[in-house]
Amino acid sequence: MSAIKIIAYISAAILIFFGVLFIYATFSPTGQIGWLIIGAISVLIGFGLIFWAARKPSAGTNQNVTVKIDLPGNVSLDTMKCKSCGGVLSPENVTLVAGAPVVSCPYCKTTYQLTEEPKW
């Protein structure tokens, strides 16, 4: 959440709080009708700020995330084959699931996690 949205929400809360206090004070023995108008305007501005902050898109909402997978050992994706059926796999068949590289075979529909062996 951006700083502008946080400031807008805090300002809205303050305006709504004092607006309700002004509206409540209007009905006291010493209340004036002007307090009702001030309270109503404060509450409307507060809800307007909430509406504005909720509708305004955050900066950077359309981010592209590039995941680079470090495959275990000396794996060449040109010759990588499925453990179950021996079908040739391409880089599109390797995905990252919960932080681990997972291979999905397009031929036998087998899905398995690549095991990481020491690189030394």
C-alpha positions, 0 to 999 in steps of 0.5 A: 500500500502506498504512502498516499493511500495510508495518509488518505485512510488516516485522514478519512478516519479523522474526518469521519470521527470528528464529523460524527462528533459534530453531528452528535453535538448538534443534539445537545442542549447547547447545539447549533444547526451549523454543527450538523452541516459541518459534521455532515460535510466532514463525514462525506469528505471522509467517505469520499477519501476512502472511495478515492483511495480504494479506487486509485490503482497502486503504482506498479500493479502490472509487474512482470516477474521473471523466474530463473530456475537454477537446475541441479547439476549439469543439466542440459535442457536439450537432452533432458528426458522424462524419468517415466516415459523417456520423452524429450522435455523442453524448458516450457515443461519446467516450472517453479512450484513453492520454490522448487523446480517441477517437471510436467511431462507433456506425453505421459502427464507425469509431474515430479520435482527435480532432485538437487544434487550437490554441485561440487 
